[in-house]
């Protein structure tokens, strides 16, 4: 297993960008293309020349659909292990592109196909009301739960009081179970799940504890100090 620490390039002007990361034993190659690229094939030669083991894809929406379709037509979904961000494609998109996405791995906090009791309880209520499975936007409901818990705690709608009450607060009945807001920087700490696409479904293959994913508070610190592209093998 390889540890990767990487930072996505920021958008320039109004052009959002994506990065394809090629994982090596000792290095990474990053490639950038603009939003709404119709033809990704000009980058495929460089990817093949990089001799990568894994392609990490940071993209979303119809761009993801086009990219996966083209990678598959060039035989690259079979050649490389594929991984990407949680919103690369939502569950409702996967059945239509199941074959190209087969084996794709991503870290996320929700899947309607996760047997976790909290996710199944949330999905049952969501599907009863809206007629479809929920997706990773389930996290938006948790913000309301935290707000409501804080209002109840301070018995007030005063914004400053409610905000202060949320510092260090934990809520247990969210879509992923217990979540806490870290007081130092207001980051939400929760367990994350590693998923792999199989037969058009995002199925869980591992759980990563929240304390192991959150990192240390970075308030007042340089978040990229000591940054390196070097990958070190995990002992």
C-alpha positions as CSV (number, residue, x, y, z in Angstrom):
1,X,0.0,0.0,0.0
2,X,1.3,3.5,-0.9
3,X,0.8,6.7,1.0
4,X,0.0,9.7,-1.1
5,X,0.0,13.3,0.0
6,X,-1.0,15.7,-2.9
7,X,-2.6,19.1,-3.4
8,X,-4.9,19.9,-6.3
9,X,-4.0,22.9,-8.4
10,X,-6.3,25.9,-7.9
11,X,-8.6,27.1,-10.6
12,X,-7.1,29.9,-12.8
13,X,-9.5,32.7,-13.8
14,X,-12.9,31.1,-14.5
15,X,-11.5,27.8,-15.9
16,X,-11.9,25.0,-13.5
17,X,-9.2,22.3,-13.8
18,X,-8.8,18.7,-13.1
19,X,-5.8,16.6,-12.4
20,X,-4.9,13.1,-13.4
21,X,-2.3,11.7,-11.1
22,X,-0.2,8.8,-12.2
23,X,1.1,6.8,-9.2
24,X,4.6,5.5,-9.3
25,X,6.7,3.7,-6.8
26,X,8.8,6.9,-6.4
27,X,7.0,9.7,-8.2
28,X,3.7,11.2,-9.5
29,X,3.0,12.9,-12.8
30,X,0.2,15.5,-12.8
31,X,-1.7,16.4,-15.9
32,X,-4.3,19.2,-16.2
33,X,-7.1,19.8,-18.7
34,X,-9.9,22.4,-18.8
35,X,-13.5,22.0,-17.8
36,X,-15.7,20.6,-20.5
37,X,-13.0,18.9,-22.5
38,X,-14.6,16.9,-25.2
39,X,-11.5,14.8,-26.3
40,X,-9.1,13.6,-23.7
41,X,-7.0,11.4,-26.1
42,X,-4.2,14.0,-26.4
43,X,-3.3,13.2,-22.8
44,X,-3.4,9.4,-23.2
45,X,0.0,9.1,-24.8
46,X,1.7,10.9,-22.0
47,X,-0.1,8.7,-19.4
48,X,1.0,5.5,-21.2
49,X,4.6,6.8,-21.4
50,X,4.5,7.5,-17.7
51,X,4.3,3.8,-17.1
52,X,1.9,4.4,-14.2
53,X,0.3,1.7,-12.0
54,X,-2.7,3.8,-10.9
55,X,-4.7,6.7,-12.4
56,X,-6.2,9.1,-9.8
57,X,-8.9,11.2,-11.4
58,X,-10.3,14.4,-9.9
59,X,-13.2,15.3,-12.1
60,X,-17.0,15.4,-11.9
61,X,-20.3,15.3,-13.9
62,X,-20.4,14.8,-17.7
63,X,-16.6,15.4,-17.9
64,X,-16.2,12.2,-15.8
65,X,-18.6,10.3,-18.1
66,X,-16.7,11.4,-21.2
67,X,-13.3,10.6,-19.7
68,X,-14.2,7.1,-18.6
69,X,-15.9,6.3,-21.9
70,X,-12.7,7.4,-23.8
71,X,-10.3,5.6,-21.4
72,X,-12.3,2.5,-21.8
73,X,-12.4,2.7,-25.6
74,X,-8.6,2.9,-25.5
75,X,-8.3,-0.1,-23.3
76,X,-6.9,2.0,-20.4
77,X,-9.6,1.0,-17.8
78,X,-8.2,-2.5,-18.0
79,X,-4.5,-1.5,-18.1
80,X,-4.5,0.7,-15.0
81,X,-6.0,0.6,-11.5
82,X,-8.4,3.5,-11.2
83,X,-9.2,5.8,-8.2
84,X,-10.7,9.2,-7.8
85,X,-12.5,11.8,-5.7
86,X,-15.9,11.0,-4.0
87,X,-18.0,13.1,-6.5
88,X,-16.3,11.7,-9.6
89,X,-19.5,10.0,-10.5
90,X,-22.6,9.7,-8.3
91,X,-24.3,6.4,-7.8
92,X,-27.2,7.2,-10.1
93,X,-24.7,7.5,-13.0
94,X,-22.9,4.2,-12.4
95,X,-25.3,1.6,-13.9
96,X,-25.1,3.3,-17.4
97,X,-21.3,3.2,-17.3
98,X,-20.8,0.1,-15.1
99,X,-18.2,-1.7,-17.3
100,X,-15.7,1.2,-17.6
101,X,-16.1,2.0,-13.9
102,X,-15.6,-1.6,-12.7
103,X,-13.0,-1.7,-10.0
104,X,-12.9,2.1,-9.5
105,X,-11.9,3.0,-5.9
106,X,-12.8,6.2,-4.0
107,X,-12.9,7.4,-0.4
108,X,-16.4,8.7,0.5
109,X,-18.8,9.0,3.4
110,X,-21.9,7.5,1.9
111,X,-23.3,4.8,-0.4
112,X,-26.8,3.4,-0.6
113,X,-25.2,0.0,-0.9
114,X,-23.3,0.2,2.4
115,X,-24.9,-2.2,4.9
116,X,-24.0,0.2,7.8
117,X,-27.1,0.6,9.9
118,X,-26.9,4.4,9.9
119,X,-26.7,4.7,6.2
120,X,-29.5,2.2,5.6
121,X,-31.7,4.1,8.1
122,X,-31.0,7.4,6.3
123,X,-31.5,5.9,2.8
124,X,-34.8,4.3,3.8
125,X,-36.2,7.6,4.9
126,X,-34.8,9.5,1.9
127,X,-36.1,6.9,-0.6
128,X,-39.5,6.8,1.0
129,X,-39.9,10.6,0.6
130,X,-38.2,11.1,-2.8
131,X,-38.4,7.7,-4.5
132,X,-34.7,7.4,-5.2
133,X,-31.6,6.4,-3.3
134,X,-29.6,9.2,-1.6
135,X,-26.0,10.0,-2.5
136,X,-23.0,11.8,-1.0
137,X,-25.0,15.0,-0.6
138,X,-26.5,13.2,2.5
139,X,-23.9,15.2,4.4
140,X,-25.9,18.4,3.8
141,X,-28.5,17.1,6.2
142,X,-25.9,16.7,8.9
143,X,-25.3,20.4,8.9
144,X,-28.9,20.9,9.8
145,X,-28.7,18.3,12.6
146,X,-25.7,20.2,14.1
147,X,-27.5,23.5,13.9
148,X,-30.6,22.1,15.5
149,X,-28.7,20.5,18.3
150,X,-26.9,23.8,19.0
151,X,-30.1,25.8,19.0
152,X,-31.6,23.3,21.4
153,X,-28.5,23.6,23.6
154,X,-28.5,27.4,23.9
155,X,-32.2,27.8,23.6
156,X,-31.7,30.6,21.1
157,X,-31.4,31.4,17.4
158,X,-28.7,34.0,18.0
159,X,-26.0,33.2,15.4
160,X,-23.0,33.8,17.6
161,X,-24.3,31.7,20.4
162,X,-25.3,28.9,18.0
163,X,-21.9,28.9,16.3
164,X,-20.1,28.8,19.7
165,X,-22.2,25.9,20.9
166,X,-21.2,23.9,17.8
167,X,-17.5,24.0,18.8
168,X,-16.5,20.6,20.0
169,X,-20.1,19.3,19.6
170,X,-20.8,15.7,18.6
171,X,-23.9,14.3,17.1
172,X,-24.6,10.6,17.0
173,X,-27.6,10.1,14.7
174,X,-26.2,11.3,11.4
175,X,-26.1,9.3,8.1
176,X,-22.6,7.9,9.1
177,X,-23.1,7.7,12.8
178,X,-21.1,9.8,15.2
179,X,-19.6,13.1,14.0
180,X,-17.8,15.8,15.9
181,X,-16.9,19.4,15.1
182,X,-13.3,19.9,16.2
183,X,-13.1,23.1,18.3
184,X,-9.7,24.2,17.1
185,X,-10.6,24.7,13.4
186,X,-14.3,23.6,13.0
187,X,-13.4,20.6,10.9
188,X,-15.9,17.7,11.0
189,X,-14.4,14.5,12.2
190,X,-16.1,11.3,11.0
191,X,-15.3,7.8,9.8
192,X,-14.7,7.5,6.1
193,X,-15.3,4.4,3.9
194,X,-13.3,3.2,1.0
195,X,-15.6,2.0,-1.9
196,X,-15.0,0.0,-5.0
197,X,-17.4,-0.1,-8.0
198,X,-18.6,-3.6,-8.7
199,X,-21.5,-4.2,-11.1
200,X,-22.4,-0.6,-11.2
201,X,-22.6,-0.3,-7.4
202,X,-20.4,1.5,-4.9
203,X,-19.6,-1.3,-2.4
204,X,-17.6,-0.7,0.8
205,X,-14.2,-2.4,1.1
206,X,-12.7,-0.7,4.1
207,X,-13.3,1.8,6.9
208,X,-10.9,4.6,7.9
209,X,-11.4,6.1,11.3
210,X,-12.1,9.8,11.4
211,X,-9.1,10.4,13.7
212,X,-6.8,8.9,11.1
213,X,-8.2,11.0,8.2
214,X,-8.6,14.4,9.7
215,X,-5.0,15.4,10.3
216,X,-3.8,18.0,12.8
217,X,-5.4,21.5,13.1
218,X,-3.8,23.9,10.6
219,X,-5.1,27.2,12.1
220,X,-2.3,29.8,11.9
221,X,0.0,27.3,10.0
222,X,1.2,27.0,6.4
223,X,-0.9,24.0,5.0
224,X,1.7,23.2,2.4
225,X,4.8,23.5,4.5
226,X,7.1,20.5,3.8
227,X,4.9,19.4,0.9
228,X,6.4,16.8,-1.4
229,X,5.3,14.6,-4.3
230,X,7.4,11.8,-2.9
231,X,5.5,8.6,-2.2
232,X,6.7,6.4,0.7
233,X,5.9,2.8,1.1
234,X,3.9,2.0,4.2
235,X,5.6,-0.4,6.5
